[in-house]
Amino acid sequence: MAIESEEIDTSAATDGGGPILIDQHHPLFLQPCDTPGSSLISVKLTGPENYTMWSSTMRVSLLGKSKLGFVDSKYPKEKFDITLHELWGKCNAIVLSWIMNSVRAELFSGMVYASSAHKMWMDLKERFDKINGSHVLYLHKHIATLTPVISSMSTYFSKLKQHWAEFDALMPCPGCGCEESKKYVEHFQY
């Protein structure tokens, strides 16, 4: 996530009134393959039962496309020079379409009226990012009862790692940068 620590130049060069030129590192740069009809991920959002996996997968894909800032509000329209607002709208529309292409048809109807990728992202988060106590209990039960006898060792460790990763995504360890918190995080991870 090096992009978060560096300052992004949100201006662009013009060629004496000609088209605006931006390089491939600019957040508004679009690859020729960045089209509204393409799907970034194969996972479809079905509801709260797979929201955590879907959002994590989507975030990785958007980061790879340098478009994560459109959903996490790092790249609001106002951050860019007015000459780039039309291009921002185009990028926002592409990100909106990628999100819409990754949800189940039943969830799609209310999404077509969204004006920004960030608003849509936050709406989906509000509706589906619910920590379900029974799901957490389910994960603990599966972690506790998973045995290597059932399958090969590699399958066993893969399933164990998958359950722990899902649990960590549902219930992240709280903390800050202080020494006491670091000790708690180390203890929790152990």
trRosetta pair geometry for C-beta under 8 A, 3 or more apart (Angstrom, degrees):
i j d omega theta_ij theta_ji phi_ij phi_ji
1 4 4.9 6 155 6 101 117
1 5 7.6 100 118 -12 79 91
1 63 7.2 -64 -100 -147 79 133
2 5 6.1 -65 -160 39 48 103
2 6 6.3 25 154 -9 80 112
3 6 6.3 -68 -141 43 32 99
3 8 7.2 28 -169 -66 88 114
3 63 7.9 -177 31 -155 134 84
3 66 6.9 166 -100 -129 160 86
3 69 7.9 -107 135 -45 130 115
4 74 7.6 -96 -114 -120 79 152
8 26 7.4 115 -172 -136 104 53
8 27 5.9 32 -176 -22 153 112
9 26 7.2 -63 76 -107 84 92
10 27 7.5 -17 -108 33 80 116
10 79 5.4 -119 -132 138 165 87
10 80 4.8 -130 173 -105 111 63
10 81 6.6 157 124 -13 86 78
10 84 7.2 -146 167 51 78 160
11 80 7.9 156 -82 -156 37 66
11 81 5.1 62 -115 -25 71 134
11 84 7.7 -158 -137 -26 33 134
12 20 4.7 57 114 180 138 107
12 21 6.3 171 174 70 100 45
12 22 4.7 -56 -122 -75 120 90
12 26 7.0 51 -94 -136 100 159
12 28 7.7 -68 -63 60 133 133
12 81 7.0 -139 18 44 80 129
12 83 7.0 -130 52 99 105 115
12 84 5.8 122 3 -78 123 116
13 20 7.3 140 77 -161 40 62
13 21 4.8 -29 74 62 93 103
13 22 7.8 161 29 -76 74 46
14 17 6.7 71 154 -45 124 16
14 18 6.5 155 178 57 78 62
14 19 7.6 -167 -141 102 72 24
14 20 5.5 -42 -93 -103 78 63
14 21 7.1 161 -100 12 25 83
14 83 7.1 -74 -60 170 125 156
15 18 3.7 -31 76 53 100 122
15 19 6.6 13 28 53 113 59
15 21 6.3 75 -36 -23 100 119
20 83 6.1 152 -88 143 137 110
20 84 6.7 178 167 -91 165 75
20 87 6.8 -102 72 -35 140 143
22 26 4.0 -84 177 47 114 160
22 28 5.8 -1 126 76 176 98
22 29 5.3 -147 114 -76 113 85
22 84 8.0 78 -62 -118 135 119
22 87 7.6 136 -5 165 143 163
23 26 5.6 119 58 -15 60 100
23 29 6.6 -47 108 -79 32 141
24 29 5.1 163 -131 158 35 163
25 29 7.1 72 38 2 19 146
25 66 7.6 -166 -154 -123 39 159
26 29 4.6 113 65 -32 85 100
27 66 5.8 -146 -121 152 56 102
27 67 7.3 124 -167 -100 81 48
27 69 5.6 -37 -144 50 140 143
27 75 5.1 -155 146 -104 154 146
27 91 7.6 93 138 176 76 166
28 80 7.1 71 -48 -113 137 150
28 84 6.1 -145 -34 -171 173 119
28 87 4.9 66 175 133 133 117
28 88 6.1 -69 -108 -81 122 59
28 91 5.3 -119 -136 -36 67 148
29 66 7.1 20 57 83 97 141
30 34 4.4 -127 -164 68 88 138
30 90 7.1 -77 -36 124 148 114
30 91 6.4 -152 -65 -94 107 85
30 94 6.6 150 -119 -28 125 168
31 34 4.7 111 53 -17 76 101
31 65 7.7 -108 8 -143 118 88
33 38 6.7 72 163 -71 78 163
34 38 7.3 -112 -142 38 29 140
34 65 6.7 122 -104 -157 116 123
34 94 5.6 32 158 -171 100 149
35 38 4.9 102 62 -13 83 104
35 94 7.4 -127 -170 -131 9 104
36 93 6.8 -39 -93 139 115 93
36 94 5.9 -115 -80 -117 67 59
36 97 3.7 -62 -152 166 80 176
36 98 8.0 -119 -141 -45 44 62
37 97 7.3 -44 -51 162 28 133
37 101 7.4 120 -166 -93 31 141
38 98 7.1 -13 87 -100 79 87
38 101 7.3 145 99 86 33 174
39 42 7.2 86 130 -86 129 44
39 98 7.2 130 -136 -144 35 69
39 101 4.7 -141 -98 138 79 126
39 102 6.3 131 -151 -74 92 81
40 58 6.8 88 89 -130 131 65
40 61 4.0 116 161 156 121 147
40 62 7.1 24 -172 -59 167 62
40 65 7.2 -82 -119 -24 126 139
40 98 4.9 41 -17 -164 116 118
40 101 7.6 119 8 80 74 118
40 102 6.6 -39 48 -61 89 133
41 54 7.6 149 101 -148 150 65
41 57 4.8 101 -135 139 152 117
41 58 6.0 -96 -4 -82 144 62
41 61 5.3 -126 -53 -34 98 153
41 102 5.5 49 56 -123 98 131
43 50 7.0 -149 -179 157 115 130
43 53 6.3 -129 -164 125 159 103
43 54 5.3 -155 124 -104 121 72
43 57 5.2 89 32 61 137 163
43 102 7.0 35 85 -166 64 104
44 54 7.6 -31 125 -111 17 123
44 102 6.1 -165 -117 -178 51 51
44 103 6.3 104 -169 -148 78 14
44 104 5.2 98 151 -65 118 68
45 50 6.6 -167 -135 90 48 99
45 51 6.5 47 -144 -103 102 61
45 54 4.4 97 -88 -165 83 167
45 102 6.1 68 -7 128 93 81
45 103 4.3 -29 54 -114 107 75
45 104 6.3 -115 87 -4 58 81
45 107 6.4 -69 100 58 104 163
45 124 7.0 -23 -177 -159 166 130
45 128 7.1 36 -173 168 118 179
46 49 6.3 -33 86 60 108 103
46 50 5.4 58 36 31 96 120
46 104 5.0 69 -108 -33 59 137
46 107 7.9 -171 -140 -21 24 132
47 50 7.1 75 57 30 53 77
47 51 7.0 -67 130 -45 29 96
47 104 7.7 -27 -33 23 76 138
47 107 7.5 -171 -74 -69 68 129
47 128 6.0 -164 -175 -123 41 113
48 51 5.4 -33 -133 -7 36 122
48 128 4.8 -162 -83 -156 60 71
48 129 7.7 -165 -126 -62 82 11
48 130 4.9 -27 -133 43 133 105
48 132 6.6 104 144 -39 128 122
49 135 7.8 -178 -125 -98 64 137
50 53 5.1 -53 -169 47 78 111
50 54 5.4 83 130 -28 88 104
51 54 5.6 -62 -142 42 28 112
51 55 5.9 21 166 -16 69 109
51 124 7.4 175 -138 158 110 93
51 125 7.9 131 179 -117 128 45
51 128 3.8 166 -88 138 143 114
51 129 5.5 -143 133 -80 142 55
51 130 7.8 86 35 23 149 66
52 55 6.3 -56 -141 38 22 103
52 56 6.3 21 159 -16 60 111
52 129 7.4 105 -74 -126 70 76
52 166 6.6 104 105 -150 140 77
52 169 4.7 119 -180 127 123 126
52 170 5.9 -49 -93 -72 159 75
53 56 5.9 -59 -147 39 27 111
53 57 6.2 25 157 -17 64 111
53 166 7.3 -23 -66 -111 96 98
53 169 7.8 105 -69 100 52 166
54 57 5.9 -62 -149 39 26 109
54 58 6.1 25 156 -19 65 112
54 102 7.0 148 -163 148 107 114
55 58 5.5 -54 -141 40 31 113
55 59 6.1 37 157 -24 65 104
55 124 7.7 166 -85 118 109 119
55 125 7.2 77 -106 -93 148 86
55 129 7.2 9 -19 -86 158 108
56 59 5.8 -52 -147 32 28 112
56 60 6.7 28 154 -18 61 104
56 169 6.1 -55 -61 -130 139 142
57 60 5.9 -55 -153 34 31 110
57 61 6.5 26 152 -14 65 109
58 61 5.7 -59 -149 40 32 110
58 62 6.1 29 156 -17 68 108
58 71 8.0 36 134 4 115 175
58 98 8.0 139 -148 133 99 106
58 99 7.1 57 -153 -108 140 76
58 102 6.4 148 -94 111 113 164
59 62 5.8 -55 -142 40 29 109
59 63 6.2 33 155 -22 63 106
59 68 6.2 56 -158 -124 69 113
59 71 7.7 -123 -103 78 74 139
60 63 5.7 -55 -149 35 28 113
60 64 6.5 31 151 -20 62 106
61 64 5.6 -54 -151 34 32 114
61 65 6.5 19 153 -7 65 108
61 98 7.8 -161 119 171 126 134
62 65 5.7 -63 -148 46 34 104
62 67 4.8 -97 -163 81 83 85
62 68 4.3 120 118 -79 106 65
62 70 7.4 -125 -165 46 127 98
62 71 6.3 -19 -176 13 171 126
62 95 7.0 57 -126 -134 114 106
62 98 7.6 145 -87 107 91 148
63 66 7.4 30 -175 -80 33 31
63 68 4.5 19 -78 -42 64 133
66 69 7.8 -9 168 10 60 106
67 70 5.1 -20 178 10 81 119
67 71 7.8 64 135 -6 79 93
67 91 6.7 -161 -122 180 110 105
67 94 7.6 -102 -126 97 155 108
67 95 5.2 -169 166 -90 130 116
67 98 8.0 97 100 30 151 154
68 71 6.3 -68 -165 42 47 97
68 72 5.8 10 154 7 83 117
68 74 7.3 31 107 29 79 130
69 72 6.2 -67 -123 55 32 91
69 73 7.6 -74 -175 85 60 14
69 74 3.5 -86 -136 73 90 106
69 75 3.5 76 132 -10 117 106
70 75 5.5 -37 -72 66 55 115
70 91 6.6 -149 -82 133 139 101
70 92 5.9 180 -150 -108 125 65
70 95 4.4 167 102 -5 152 176
70 116 7.8 -151 -179 179 86 85
70 117 4.3 32 144 69 107 142
70 118 6.4 -133 159 -49 52 82
71 95 6.7 -152 -47 169 92 133
71 99 7.7 135 -92 -72 126 132
71 117 5.2 -80 -78 138 72 104
71 118 5.6 162 -140 -96 31 55
71 120 7.9 -69 -120 72 92 85
71 121 3.9 113 -157 -62 100 161
72 118 7.3 -104 21 -117 8 96
72 121 7.6 -80 -61 118 45 159
73 76 5.9 11 -162 -55 73 97
73 118 5.0 83 -74 -135 76 142
75 79 6.0 -118 -149 53 45 141
75 80 7.6 34 -169 -40 85 108
75 88 7.6 -163 153 -137 104 106
76 79 5.3 111 62 -13 70 101
76 118 7.3 -28 -94 -11 80 158
77 80 6.4 -70 -169 35 41 104
77 85 5.9 55 -170 -131 105 86
77 88 5.0 134 -119 129 77 150
77 89 7.5 37 -111 -62 122 71
77 92 7.5 -25 -70 -49 100 144
77 116 8.0 -109 -26 -111 110 126
80 84 4.2 -94 161 83 124 125
80 85 6.5 165 92 -72 113 56
80 88 5.4 177 41 -61 152 133
81 84 5.1 84 64 7 78 104
82 85 5.6 -19 -158 -18 47 118
84 87 5.0 -58 -164 48 68 113
84 88 5.7 78 135 -31 85 98
85 88 5.3 -48 -144 34 34 116
85 89 6.5 40 154 -22 64 101
86 89 5.7 -50 -154 32 32 114
86 90 6.7 35 148 -19 63 102
87 90 5.5 -49 -151 33 37 115
87 91 6.5 35 151 -15 67 103
88 91 5.8 -56 -149 39 33 109
88 92 6.1 36 152 -22 67 108
89 92 5.5 -52 -142 37 30 114
89 93 6.3 34 155 -21 63 105
90 93 5.8 -54 -151 34 29 112
90 94 6.6 30 151 -20 62 103
91 94 5.6 -52 -151 33 34 113
91 95 6.4 31 153 -15 67 104
92 95 5.8 -55 -148 39 31 108
92 96 6.2 37 151 -22 65 106
92 116 5.8 -56 -165 -135 129 66
92 117 5.4 -147 -155 -11 72 102
93 96 5.5 -50 -145 36 32 116
93 97 6.4 32 155 -19 64 104
94 97 5.8 -56 -151 36 30 110
94 98 6.5 32 150 -21 64 103
95 98 5.6 -50 -149 32 35 113
95 99 6.6 34 153 -17 64 102
95 117 4.0 -8 108 -93 120 153
96 99 5.9 -58 -154 36 31 109
96 100 6.3 27 152 -16 67 109
96 114 6.1 -176 -139 90 120 116
96 116 7.5 -141 -74 -178 115 18
96 117 5.0 -126 -65 -82 69 80
96 120 6.2 115 -126 4 83 155
97 100 5.5 -54 -142 41 35 111
97 101 6.1 36 156 -22 67 107
98 101 5.8 -55 -145 36 28 112
98 102 6.6 15 157 -13 61 114
99 102 6.0 -73 -154 40 30 105
99 103 7.0 21 156 -22 66 109
99 111 7.4 -147 113 -168 104 138
99 117 6.4 150 -12 -142 137 88
99 120 5.7 128 105 120 157 135
99 121 6.9 -115 -112 -75 151 76
99 124 7.6 -144 -175 -23 123 151
100 103 6.3 -63 -150 28 34 107
100 108 6.2 78 -161 -134 88 94
100 111 5.4 167 -105 122 95 136
100 112 7.3 75 -122 -83 141 63
103 107 4.5 -96 162 83 121 123
103 108 5.8 159 92 -72 110 75
103 111 6.8 124 52 -26 152 160
103 124 7.7 -126 -91 -114 135 132
104 107 5.1 82 65 10 80 105
104 108 7.3 -131 100 -27 42 90
105 108 5.3 -44 -153 7 38 126
106 109 7.6 -36 -176 -3 33 104
107 110 7.4 -64 179 38 52 97
107 111 6.9 47 136 -25 76 122
108 111 5.5 -75 -156 34 43 117
108 112 7.0 48 161 -40 78 93
109 112 7.0 -49 -166 4 29 107
110 113 7.0 -60 -176 29 47 104
111 114 5.6 -25 -169 -12 59 119
111 120 6.1 64 -147 -139 93 118
114 117 7.7 87 136 -87 128 28
114 119 5.7 179 -158 90 98 106
114 120 4.0 35 -158 -71 162 105
114 123 7.2 -134 -103 19 121 145
115 119 6.3 33 56 37 76 148
116 119 4.5 91 63 6 91 102
116 120 7.0 -160 93 -4 48 85
117 120 5.7 -57 -149 40 33 111
117 121 6.1 37 153 -24 67 108
118 121 5.6 -54 -146 35 29 114
118 122 6.3 25 157 -15 65 107
119 122 5.9 -57 -146 39 29 108
119 123 6.3 33 154 -22 64 107
120 123 5.6 -54 -148 35 31 114
120 124 6.4 29 155 -16 65 104
121 124 6.0 -56 -151 36 28 108
121 125 6.3 29 150 -19 63 108
122 125 5.4 -52 -145 37 34 116
122 126 6.2 36 155 -21 65 105
123 126 5.8 -53 -147 35 29 111
123 127 6.3 20 157 -12 63 110
124 127 5.9 -62 -145 42 30 106
124 128 5.8 -23 174 23 68 116
124 129 7.9 80 126 -25 64 94
125 128 7.0 -80 -127 54 17 78
125 129 4.6 -3 -165 -6 64 132
126 129 7.1 -7 -60 33 12 99
131 135 7.7 -137 -173 59 52 114
131 136 6.9 28 178 -44 94 121
131 170 5.6 120 -124 -176 93 92
131 171 6.9 91 -138 -72 135 79
132 135 4.0 72 80 5 106 110
132 136 7.0 179 90 -10 56 81
133 136 5.6 -52 -149 35 37 112
133 137 6.3 38 152 -18 67 105
134 137 5.5 -51 -148 38 35 115
134 138 6.3 45 148 -26 64 102
135 138 5.2 -46 -147 32 35 119
135 139 6.6 38 152 -20 64 100
135 170 7.0 -155 108 -124 115 158
136 139 5.8 -51 -152 33 32 112
136 140 6.6 32 150 -17 64 104
136 167 7.0 94 -137 -129 74 86
136 170 6.2 -164 -87 124 92 144
136 171 6.4 67 -119 -34 125 130
137 140 5.7 -54 -149 37 33 111
137 141 6.3 35 152 -21 66 105
138 141 5.8 -56 -149 35 28 112
138 142 6.4 23 155 -14 64 107
139 142 5.9 -58 -147 40 30 107
139 143 6.2 31 155 -20 66 107
139 163 5.3 157 -158 -168 88 94
139 166 6.1 -151 -114 94 135 111
139 167 4.8 164 144 -76 150 101
139 170 7.5 178 -7 30 159 147
140 143 5.7 -55 -145 36 30 111
140 144 6.1 25 158 -16 65 111
140 167 7.6 98 -62 -108 66 136
141 144 5.9 -61 -147 40 27 108
141 145 6.0 0 164 2 66 116
142 145 6.2 -67 -132 49 26 94
142 146 5.8 44 164 -46 65 103
142 159 8.0 -110 159 159 113 108
142 163 5.5 -154 100 -116 116 145
143 146 6.1 -41 -141 10 23 116
143 160 6.7 90 -133 -139 76 74
143 163 5.0 -174 -74 123 90 142
143 164 6.8 93 -109 -65 129 77
143 167 7.5 -11 -46 -35 141 147
146 150 7.5 -92 -160 26 60 136
146 156 6.6 143 158 -154 105 81
146 159 5.9 -169 -145 109 141 120
146 160 5.7 180 103 -81 152 85
146 163 7.2 -163 -30 2 149 153
147 150 5.5 110 74 -11 81 97
147 156 7.3 -58 128 -129 26 124
148 151 7.2 -92 -160 65 46 59
148 152 7.8 -33 -167 147 85 19
148 153 5.5 14 -150 -101 124 64
148 156 4.1 -18 -106 -84 73 169
150 156 7.2 130 58 -90 90 96
151 155 3.9 -70 132 86 132 136
151 156 5.7 173 73 -54 92 77
151 159 7.7 95 51 -6 140 135
152 155 4.7 92 57 9 81 103
152 156 6.8 -140 97 -8 41 89
153 156 5.4 -53 -145 35 32 117
153 157 6.3 25 160 -13 67 105
154 157 6.1 -55 -144 41 30 104
154 158 6.2 34 154 -22 63 108
155 158 5.6 -55 -146 36 30 114
155 159 6.3 28 157 -16 65 106
156 159 6.1 -61 -152 37 26 106
156 160 6.2 24 153 -17 63 111
157 160 5.4 -52 -141 40 34 114
157 161 6.0 35 158 -19 67 106
158 161 5.9 -55 -145 38 27 109
158 162 6.3 30 153 -22 62 107
159 162 5.5 -52 -146 35 31 115
159 163 6.4 30 156 -18 65 104
160 163 6.0 -55 -150 35 29 108
160 164 6.4 23 155 -13 64 108
161 164 5.9 -58 -145 41 31 108
161 165 6.1 33 156 -21 66 108
162 165 5.8 -55 -145 36 27 110
162 166 6.4 26 156 -17 63 107
163 166 5.8 -56 -149 37 30 110
163 167 6.3 31 153 -19 64 107
164 167 5.5 -53 -146 37 33 113
164 168 6.2 35 154 -20 66 105
165 168 5.7 -52 -146 37 31 111
165 169 6.4 32 153 -19 63 105
166 169 5.7 -54 -149 35 32 111
166 170 6.4 28 153 -15 65 108
167 170 5.8 -59 -148 40 31 108
167 171 6.0 -30 173 37 69 103
168 171 7.0 -78 -125 67 21 65
168 172 6.2 54 175 -101 65 58
168 173 7.4 -28 -142 -18 87 86
169 172 7.1 6 -135 -61 19 87
173 184 7.6 171 177 126 114 94
173 185 5.5 117 131 -121 141 78
173 188 4.7 134 -122 114 134 158
173 189 7.3 -62 -38 -54 163 78
174 181 7.9 -95 122 -142 70 107
175 181 4.2 129 -154 178 83 113
175 182 7.4 100 -165 -71 128 38
175 184 6.4 -175 -99 80 103 112
175 185 4.9 15 -86 -63 157 116
176 181 4.8 170 48 -31 65 172
177 181 6.9 48 44 65 9 134
177 182 7.6 18 -168 -53 35 101
178 181 4.8 92 61 9 80 106
178 182 7.1 -143 98 -9 42 87
179 182 5.6 -54 -149 32 33 113
179 183 6.7 34 154 -19 65 102
180 183 5.8 -53 -155 32 33 111
180 184 6.6 33 149 -18 64 106
181 184 5.5 -54 -150 36 36 114
181 185 6.3 36 153 -20 68 104
182 185 5.7 -52 -146 36 32 111
182 186 6.4 33 154 -19 64 105
183 186 5.8 -54 -149 37 31 111
183 187 6.3 30 153 -18 64 108
184 187 5.7 -57 -148 39 30 112
184 188 6.1 32 153 -21 66 108
185 188 5.6 -53 -143 37 30 113
185 189 6.2 27 157 -16 65 107
186 189 6.0 -57 -146 39 27 107
186 190 6.4 31 153 -23 63 106
187 190 5.7 -53 -149 31 30 113
